[in-house]
Amino acid sequence: MSAPPQDNRISASQALPWRNTLFLRVVLLCGVLLLCLFAAVITITRHFFQEAAQQMEAQTADIAHSVELRFEEGFQGDYKGLEGEVMDLHKGFDIRLEDYAGEAAPDASFTIERRGDGSFVRVARVPLMNDGRRVLMTATVTMLPQTEILRAFTNKYLLAVTAVFLAALGMMVWVIWRALHPLRRLSESCAAVSSGHLEPVSTRGASGEVFALETTFNRMIASLREKETVEAKLRQAQRLSALGTLAAGVAHDVRNPLNAIKLLSSHAMDLVGGADTPAARPLQTIRTEVGRLEEIVSGFLSLARESELHPEPTELDALLQECVRLFQREAGQRGVRLQGEYGTGGLRLMLDPKQINRAVLNVLLNALEACPEGGRVRLFSRLTDRACQVEIRDDGPGLDRETLEHVFDPYYTTKPGGTGLGLSITRGVIEEHGGVIEMTGSPGQGCQVLISFPLDRVRAD
């Protein structure tokens, strides 16, 4: 019974924490942008006011110096006339002189004040002495856009505010682009899926909703791949079932005539004086070809019958060593070196030794037949974290991609006189044990056959 399908949807308990959401990041970034702008405006305005006060102090010092010169010249009379003289010398300033006779004049100050109409003025108050009397000079200038300082603010400080704004805006755009860039990668992967390419998308650099979306997408890809694999296996099983039924019927109908031909050829050889006579050679050829046909019929029956496995604790390395030993003589006759390297350390697996022996011999035979004289066939066994693997490599001419796609199909062969059943039967044996068999290679580079048994299914101890 197959396991119930897993629900890959994200439940409420698996929902993203609000602190990891993209919306919160954008909101925080906008808040930081506004804070930067406010801080920039406040800082720049403060610098502007400080600079304005410093310039006012310098200008007021010039005005005060002019007034003091008039006092030193012995000015006596109404301050109104003196105020007019000074204002004529210093255009744009409103000058007021107040006599603080007998009173303490305020300390010097330089401020920017706001009037009732909303305009700003710079005010400087400077205490002076005139013939022993305290005089307070108040100089006022309106801060209009035409003034030099306000023009400087417009040209200099407004440019700085704009630069800060653009820098913050650029940083915001960059952060948002980086956060949303994985969506483009995901969109490209979706387009690839629609074209039949079931490749997962990399989640590197993604976070928040994008990471959750990519993870869900990869789960969907995994499910589609699994479904595709199951459907392919189902189609293969249906094809094998139909072929097996046909093969069983054909083999049953052919076997009896073959037996009759074999018996009659043996009887005819006896009549002509034995197998060593010239007349017996055609009969011997008939017997040889009948034997070959019997092998083909046996292959048909093996493909048609579902042989029952009899697994038992089997030392894989010992089984592989026996397979290599059985083919050493044939390898020598072909001028091919057959070598084995065993690395499972005597591991015992629950296998049907007869079936596995037959499967490995089929692969070794194909490798030996593909190797040219002077070539080499190597068999390796090794353990990984999850599987026990057997690999067989040959120095043959290799296979192209199209051939590799069909190499395990029944009745598909590239060898003259081949039945195309050996590797198909081999795959059936391996898969009945819960394993996987794969063949790789390329023209001129030989072939590699990898058999993997999952340890959680076949380990004996």
Sequence and secondary structure as in RCSB ss.txt:
>XXXX:A:sequence
MSAPPQDNRISASQALPWRNTLFLRVVLLCGVLLLCLFAAVITITRHFFQEAAQQMEAQTADIAHSVELRFEEGF
QGDYKGLEGEVMDLHKGFDIRLEDYAGEAAPDASFTIERRGDGSFVRVARVPLMNDGRRVLMTATVTMLPQTEIL
RAFTNKYLLAVTAVFLAALGMMVWVIWRALHPLRRLSESCAAVSSGHLEPVSTRGASGEVFALETTFNRMIASLR
EKETVEAKLRQAQRLSALGTLAAGVAHDVRNPLNAIKLLSSHAMDLVGGADTPAARPLQTIRTEVGRLEEIVSGF
LSLARESELHPEPTELDALLQECVRLFQREAGQRGVRLQGEYGTGGLRLMLDPKQINRAVLNVLLNALEACPEGG
RVRLFSRLTDRACQVEIRDDGPGLDRETLEHVFDPYYTTKPGGTGLGLSITRGVIEEHGGVIEMTGSPGQGCQVL
ISFPLDRVRAD
>XXXX:A:secstr
        S  GGGS  GGG HHHHHHHHHHHHHHHHHHHHHHHHHHHHHHHHHHHHHHHHHHHHHHHHHHHTT 
 S HHHHHHHHHHHSTT EEEEEE TTS     EEEEEE TTS EEEEEEEEEEETTEEEEEEEEEE  TTSHHH
HHIIIIIHHHHHHHHHHHHHHHHHHHHHHHHHHHHHHHHHHHHHTT       TT  HHHHHHHHHHHHHHHHHH
HHHHHHHHHHHHHHHHHHHHHHHHHHHHHHHHHHHHHHHHHHHHHHTT TTSTTHHHHHHHHHHHHHHHHHHHHH
HHHHS      EEEEHHHHHHHHHHHHHHHHHHHT EEEEEE STT EEEE HHHHHHHHHHHHHHHHHHS TT 
EEEEEEEE SSEEEEEEEE S    HHHHHHTTSTT   STT  S HHHHHHHHHHHTT EEEEEE TTS EEEE
EEEEHHHHB  
